[in-house]
Amino acid sequence: MKAYLFDLDGTVGETLPLCIAAFQAAIEPLVGRKVSAGEIAGTFGPSEEGTIMALVPQHFDEGLSAYVAHYTRLHPEMCPRPFAGIPQLIGQLRGAGKIVAMVTGKGPLSGAVTFRQFGLESAFDEVVYGIPEGPSKPQGIARVLERFALAPQDAVYIGDMPGDVTIAHAQGLKAYAAAWADSADLQALKAAGPEALFTSVADCARYIAQQEGL
């Protein structure tokens, strides 16, 4: 492989609970009721702007500002660091001359907070964020391939959701399933048919090292 493309939430760090908590803290005062995790997760696909637009469109600016503030405040407590082994895996890949990119549905506002918190501001050769209008990972993958003049078969996408596997395959990439987050659905990931599935970052790193002869 010439390039490794990573998802962010649930793959690089256990940030999904953080997202839910920050959305609840931001949205509930605006709507005057409890908002369930399921209700919030049902809007995922677009960036955080899309979630705010779906749940509190009449308070968009206030809701988005509050979300970013709560996300920033809660991050050090709820998710202080990436999954163990992720910085080393990225370093291993870059040291071997591989292109390492991020293609995430997360928006740039919260994404920048997470990169700072994790100390990964310069870890990726390219970062493609999500957009408010809807899911955009296929376009993000295509953008990375175009920028680095890559054929799809020269790249692999690493993500924690069955949809990540499906999207990668639809774009012609291999897919490695990251099943190391507490939120990972192992059976659903297996059913999606990834080329490889890992329940730890260490296993993923070992597999890549064997495949690449590192």
Residue, then its C-alpha position, 0 to 999 in steps of 0.5 A: m500500500k502507498a497510502y493509509l487513510f484513517d477515520l477519526d471518531g472511534t478509530v484514532g480516539e474514543t471521541l464518540p461519547l465526548c461528541i454525544a455529551a457535548f451535543q447534549a450540553a449544548i442542545e438541551p438548554l435550547v430545546g428545554r428537554k433531554v436529548s437522547a444519545g440515539e437522537i443525536a447519533g441519528t443525525f451523524g453523517p454530516s459534520e457537527e453543523g449538520t447535527i445542530m441544523a437538524l436538531v436546533p435550526q432556529h438556534f444554529d449559531e448559538g448551538l454550534s458555538a455552545y457545542v464547540a465550547h462544551y467539546t473543548r471543555l470536556h475533551p481533557e476529561m473524557c478523552p485526554r489522549p488517542f488510543a494507545g499505539i495510534p501515534q506510534l502506528i502513524g509514525q511507523l507508516r510515515g517513517a516507511g514513506k507511506i502517505v497518511a491521511m485523515v478522512t472524517g465526517k467530523g467538522p473542522l471546528s471540533g476536529a482542530v480541538t481533537f488534533r490539539q488535544f491528541g498532539l496530532e496537528s502535524a501527523f497527517d499529510e492531508v485532512v479532509y473534514g466532513i461538511p454540513e450538507g451530508p455524508s461526504k467520505p466518498q468525496g473525501i477519499a477521492r480528494v486524497l487519491e487525486r491529490f497524491a495521484l494514487a490508484p484506489q488499489d494503492a490505498v486502504y481505509i481504516g475505520d470503525m463503522p460498517g459504513d466505512v468498510t462499504i464506502a472504502h470498497a465502493q471507492g476501490l480501496k481495501a478496508y481495515a476494520a478498527a474494532w478497538a473502541d468500546s462502541a465498535d459493533l464486532q459482528a456488524l463490522k465482520a458482516a461488512g467484509p473488511e480485508a482485515l479486522f482488528t480488536s487492538v491497535a497493536d494487532c493492526a500495527r503488527y499486521i501492517a508491518q508484516q504486510e509491508g515488510l517493515 
